Amino acid sequence: MASQIWQPGFDDLGRFLRDTTFVVVDLETTGASAQSGDSITEIGAVKVRGGEIIGEFQTLINPGSPIPPFITVLTGITDAMVIEAPKIAEVFPALLEFFGSPNETVVVAHNAPFDLGFLRTSAQRLNYQWPKYPVIDTAHIARQTLTKDDVPNNKLSTLANFFGTVSLPNHRALDDARATVEVMHGLFERLGSFGVQTLEDLQSFTHRITDAQRKKKHLAEGLPQSPGVYLFKDNRGEILYVGTTKSLRTRVRSYFTSSETRKRITEMVALADRVDVIECATVLEAEIRELRMIGEVKPRFNRRSKFQEKAYWIKLTRENFPRLSAVRGHQSLSDEDGWCGPFNGRDEAERAIDGLHESLSLRQCSPRITERSMKSASPCALFDMGRCGAPCIGKESYDSYQTHVLTAMTYLHFDIRAFAEKAESRMAALATAERFEEATEVRDRFAALIRGTSRGQRIRSLTRVPHLIAVKDQSESAFELIVCVMVD
C-alpha cells in the first residue's frame, strides 16, 4: 500500500503578510499617561494591505482641557486649533468603523503600549468594549531585527531616516502614521531573511526566545525568593552583569523568557555559565550593594551606574566673577558654590547651562578676571547684545555681578520657579509665532535644567543630614529600619 502524502492547504499556512489588512495608528496627546487624566488631541490612522494604502483617517480632538505649552512646542497643536474640533466621544464610533473587525484587522503602532493604552482608556471611559485586535509594535520588531551598527536607537525618526521613508515623522498623527507604514514595510523586508512570511510567523518571531535562553533556564533553578543581588558570570568567573531585585528567583527567571528582548542581554545570556546571588535583608541593601559592585567591577553588559565618577555636573567656578561650567565627578562640588546634577552626559549639561545663560547675565568667557587683565581685555559680542555687563573690562562691578551669582545659586539650589515662568512664557511666545524649532530648543534647555536641579536638590537634602533613620512597615509583626551615618 502506497504511503499517503499530506500536502497542507493555504489555510494551514496562516495569513500571509501580503494578504493581511493592517491599520497603522498614531496619536498626539496632552501628556504621557492616560491613567493620569491626559487626553488625545489628534488621531491619524492608515489602512494598508498588500503594500498599498486603501484608506486614511485623521482628525483633531478637543481634549476638554488646555494643551500644555511644551506639548504645543512638540506637536504644533494649539488650543485654538482644537477649540472647534470634535470630542473623543463623537469620533470613537467612526474610528472603530475604520479599524474594522478584529478577525480581519491587525493594529500597528510605533511604541504600541502608549497609543493602545490611550485608546483602551478612552473606550473604557465611553463604555465601549475595545475589540481584541492583534497588535504589532514596530519599535519592538526594530529592536529584534536591527543592530546598533544599523541604528543608534529605535525612535521613529531614526528608523524613518534609516529606511529612507518619503513621509517624515513630525509629531503630527497622520504624518507619523504614514512614516510608520513605510518603516513597517522596511522591517518586513528584513524579516524575510528570518523566514517570516505570515502573521503567525511574525507573532512567533516577536515572542521568540533564543536557543541560549532555552538551554540555560536551569541557571535560575533553586534561587531564593528573597531580595538580593544577582551576578551573571562566564565560564572563567568574570562578572558579565550585576542586577538587583526584590525576588531573586522571579527576576533571574525572566532573563530566560520572551519578555527579555534587549539584544545586549540576550548576548550576555549566551555567554553566561552561572548565576551567583547575594541575599539581602532588604531591597535597599541590595540596591546599595549593586551600585558599589557595578562601580568597582564595571561589568561589560551593565550600562547604568557603570561610570559614576564620570557623570557630568554644573557648577559655578570659584573666582571673583564666577561662570557656569560643566565638570566631571562630584569631588570638586561644594555647597558653598552653586551646583546641580548629575546630568545624562555633557550635551545635557551644556543645554542646561545655555538655558541659564538665557535668563542670567553671567559671563560666558573663560579667562580669569583680575585688575591687570581688565586693562588689556576687550568685551565680546554679548556686551553689545546686552547679555553681559562686561566685568572683564570693569564695566560691571563685583557687587553688581554678585546679584547674578546669587540668582544662579537660588535657581540651582532652592527655587527654579522664576526661571520656569520665563521659559514657559518664551516657549508660548515662540509657538504662537510658529517658530517651533526655536521653541523646541528652549523646551529642551528648560527640561535639562529641571532634571539637573531636581536631582541636585534630592542629593543635597540627604547629604546635609548627618544621621538619618527611616522606618518602613513590612508586615503587622515586622518593620525595616535603616540607619545612615554620614562619614567625612
N, C-alpha and C positions, 0 to 999 in steps of 0.2 A: 504494500500500500504506500503510495507516494506521500511524503510528508507534506503537511499543509503549511503554506507560507502566508503569513498575515501581513498585509500592507495597510498601514494607517491611512485613514482619510484625512482631508484637510481640516475637518473639525477637531481631529485628535491632535493636530499640531499646535493648536492655540490660535490666538488672534495676532495676525501679523501686524507689525507696527505700521506698515504702509496702508493697512486697511482700517486702522483704529482712528476714531474721532477723538481729538484732543481739544480741550478748551484751556487755553493758557491765560491765566488771570493775574492781574497786578492791582494793588490798592495803594492809595495815598491816604494817610490818616493824620489825626491831630496829635498823635503820640505813639508810644511803643507798646502799650498794654491795653487790650480791650477790656480786661478784667478790672482795670483801674478807672474805667469810665471814658477812655479815649474813643474817638469815633472815626468813621470812614468819611473822607472828603471827596474821593474820586474813585471810580471803578473803571478799569479797562480790561477787556477780555477779547481774545481772538480764537475763533474756532477753525481748526485746521485738520485736514485728512489727506493722506497721500502726498504730503508736501505742498498742498495748495490751501490757501486761505479761503474758507467758504462763508465766513461771517465775522463781523466785529460788533462789539458792544462797548459804549463809552458814555459816561455821564458824571457830572459833578454832583456831589451830595451836600446838602445843608446839614452840618453836624449838630446844629442846635446850640452851639457854644462858640465863643471866639476862637479863631485859629491862632496858636502861639506864634510870636514873631519869628522864632528860629525855624518853625515849620514853613512859614511863608518864604523865608530866605531859601530853604532847601528845595521847595516844590514850585514856588512862584504862585501858589494858590492863595488868594487873599479873601478876606471876609466879604468884600464887595462882589467877588466872583461867584460866591455860593449863596448869597442872600436870597436870590430867587430860584435857586436850584431845588429839586425835589428832596424830600426827606427819604431816609433809607426805607421806611415803610412803604412808600409809593413805588420805589424802584425794585424791591425784592421779588415780587411776582414775575416781572419781566426778566430779571436776572436768572431766576430758576428755569424759566421757559427757554432762555438762550442756552443755558447749560445742558438741558435735555435730561434724558433718562440715565441713571447710573449704570444701567445694563449696556449702554452704548458709549457713554462719555467717560473719558479719563481726564481728570483735572490736573493741570500742571502749573506750578508756580516756582519762582526762584526764592528759596527760603520759605517753603510751603507752610511750616507751622505758624509763621507770622500772618500770612494772608488768610489761610483757612481758619486760624484762630479768631480773627475778626468776623469772618463770615458766619462761623458757627455761633459765636456770641450774639451776633445780630439776629440770626434765626431764632435763637432761644428767647431773646427779648421780645420778638414779634410773634412768638408762639407758632413758629414753623418747625416742622421736622426736617432737619438737614439731611438730604439724601446721602447714602453711603457710597459716594464716588470713589473709585480707585484714584489714588493721589501719587503723582510723580514730582519729586523735588529736584530741579536741575542743579541746584547747589550741591546736593548730596551726591548726584551722579558725577559731577565735575570732580569732587574730592576723591572719588574712586577711580576715575579714568585719566586724570591729568596729574602730572608730577610738578614739583617745584621748578624743574627746568622749563616746563611749559608756561606756567603762570605763577606769579608770586603769591596770589591769593585767589579766592573763588568769588569775588564780587562780580555782580552782573556787568559793570562797566569794564572790568578786566577781561572777562570772558568774551564780551562783545568785541573788544579790541583784538583778542587772540583769534577769534573766528572771522574777523573782518565783516561784521554784520552791516547791512545797509541802514537799518534802523539803529539809532544810538540812544541808549538809556539817558534820561534827563530828569528823573524823578517826577515824571508825569505818567499816569497809569497806562494809557493806551500805547504810548511810545515804548515804555518799558516792557509791556506785554509783547509788542511786536519784536523787540530785541530778544526777548526770552524765547520766542518761536524759533528764531534763527540760531540761537545758542543751542536749543534743544535738537535741532536738525544736525548741527555740527557734532554734538555729543553722540547722536545716534550713529553717525558715520564712524566715529571712534569705536563705538560698541560693537560694530560689525566684526572687528578683529577679535572680539571676545566670543563670537558666535551668538550674539544676541540678535534675534530676528523677530521674536514675538513679544507680546505684552507679558506673557508668563515668564519668558527668558529675562526680560527686564526686571520684573519684580523679584525673581530669584537672584539676579545679579546684585540688586541693591540691598538684598538681605543675606548675602552670602558670607561665609566665613572662610578664612584661608586654611590651607592644609596644616600649617603650623598651629593655628588656633585649635583646630580639631584634634591634632595629635598631642597637644600639650595641656589639655584640660586637666590632666591629673596633677599638674603643679598646684592647683587650687584645692586639692583634696586635703582634708584633715586640718584645715586652718580654723582658728577660733573665731567666734562671733564678736569678740571684744574690740574696742578701739585700738589703734596702733599704727605703726609704720611698716610698709612692705617694701622689699628690695628685690627687684629682678636682677639676677646675676647670670653671666655666661659660664661656659664650661671651665674658664680659668679663674672664676671667682670675682671677676671685675663687675662692679655695680653698674648696671645699664640704666636703671630708672629707680627713683625713690618717690613714693607716694604715701598719703595718709588717709585714714578713713575711720568712720565710727563702727564699721563692721568689716574686719579683715576678710572673712570668708566671702561675703557677698561682693565686695569690691573687686577682689582678685578674680573671682569667677567671671565678672563682666568683661574682662580682657579677652576671654575665650568665646565670646558670643558675637552675634551680628550687630549688636548695639555699638561695638567698638569699630569705628570707621576711620580713625586717624591713621594716615599712612605711616608716619614715623613710629607709631605704637605697634602696628602690625609687623613692621620691620624689627622692632625690638623684641616682640614675642618670638619671632623666628630665630633670634639669636639666644634667647633665654634658655638656661639649663635648669635653673631652680629659683624658687621664691623663698626668701627668708623674711621673717616677720619679727617685730619688736612689739610685744603687747604693752599697752599703756593704761593707766588707770582712768584717764580722761582724754577727750578729743583734743583739748587744749595742749596737754602734754605731748600728744602725738604730733600736733602741728608745729610745736616748738622744736621737737626732735628732727622733724622733717626739714625745716628751714636750716638748722645747723648742719645737718648731714649733707644737704644739697650744696650749701656754701663751702663745705670742707672737701667733698669728693668731686663735685661738679660732674655728675653723670651725663653722658653724651646725649641721652634721649630726653632729659629734662630741659625745659625751656624757661619756665617761670622760676624766679628766685635763684637762678644759677650764678649770676654775677652781680650779687647785691652791692658789692663795692664799686661797681661801675655805673650805678644809677646816677641820673642827672638831677641836679637841684638848681634853684635860682637863689642868688644871694646878693646883698649889697656889699660892695667892696669896702675894706677898712681904710679910709683916707679922708682928707678934709672935704672933698667933693665926691662922695661915693657914686658909683654907677652900678647898673644891674649886670650880673654876669652869670653864665651857665657853667656850673662846675660839676666834676665827677667826685663821688664819695661824700660822706657826711662828716668827715673828720674836721673840716675847716669851718663847719657851721657853729654859730653861737647865737643864743637868744639875744645877745646884745646887738647883733646885726639883724637886718631883715632877711628872712629866707623862707622858702616854701618848697614843697616837693615830697617825694620824688616824682619825676616825670617819665613817661614812656619813650625815652630816647631824647637825643639832643634837639631834634626838629620840634618836638612838642614844647620843650623848654624855651626854645627861641621864639616860637609862636606866642607863648605866654609873655615873654619879655616885650615883643612887638606890641602886644595888647596894652601893656602898662605904659609903654612909650607914647601911645596914642592919647593917654589920659594924663600923663605926667610930663613935666618939663625937665626931666633928668637928662643929664648929658649922655651922649652915646659914644663919645670918643674914648680911647683907652689910655692915652698918656697921663701920668700922674701930674696934677696941677700944683705948682709951687709959685712963690713970688717971683722966682727967677724965670720960670717957664712962661709966666704971663707977659714978660717983656718982649719975648720973641714970637709968641704964638699968634695965630690968626684964626678968626672964627670960621666955622663951617657953614654950609648952606642952611642948616637947621636954625641958626640965629636969624638969618634973613627971612625964614619962613615963620618966625615967631614961635618955634617949638623948643627953643633952648635959650636961656638967659645969658649964655656965653661967659660962664665963670672962668673959662680958660684964658680970657684976656682981661679979667677983672670987671666985666660989665655987671656981674651979679655977685653980691656979697655972700660971705659964708653964712650969715644969719638968714638971709633970704633963701639961699639954696636949701637950708635945713628944713624949710617948710615942705619942700618937695620930698625930701627924705622921710620926714615924719608921716606924710600922707602915704608914701610907698610902704612903710612899715605897718601902718594901720591896715592897708589892703592885704599885705602878706600875712600878718599875724592875727588880726582881730576881726575886721568887718569889711567885707568887699561889696556891700550893697550899693554904695555910691558909684563904684566902678560899674556894677551890673546895670544900674539905671542908665548910665551914659551909653553903655554898649547896646542895650536894648533899644534905646532911642535912636542911636546911629543905625542899627540894623533896620528898624522900621522905616526910617527916612530913605535909606538906600533901596529898600524893597518897594516903597511907594514910587520911587523914581525909576523902577525897573532896572536898577543897577545890581543885579542879583549876584554876579561874580564878586563884586566888592563886598556885598553884604555877607556872602559866604565866608570870605576871609575874616571879617570882623567876628562872625559867629565862631569860627574855628579858634581864633585867638582867645576869645572870651571863654569858650569851653575848656581850652587847655589851662587857662589860669584858674578857673573854678576847680578843676580837678586837682591841680597842684596845691592850691591854698587849703582845700578841704583836707587833703592828706596831711599837709603840714600841721594843721590845727589839731587833727586827731593825734598825731605823734606828740606834739608839744603838750597836749593836755595830759598825756600819760608820763612823759619824761620829767615833768615838773613835780610829780608826786613821788616823794622818797620811799614811802611804804604804801602798798596797795593790797587790800584784802577784798576778795569778791566771793560771794556765796551763791550757789545755784542749786535749787531743789532738783534732785534726781528721782526721788520717789517719796512715799509717805515716811519711810524709815531711813532715808539716806540723802545726803547732800554733798555737793562738790565744793571744796574750799580751796581757793587759790591765793597764795601769798607771793607778792612780787617785791623785792628789795632792790632799789637802785644802787649800783656799786660804781664808784668813780674809776 
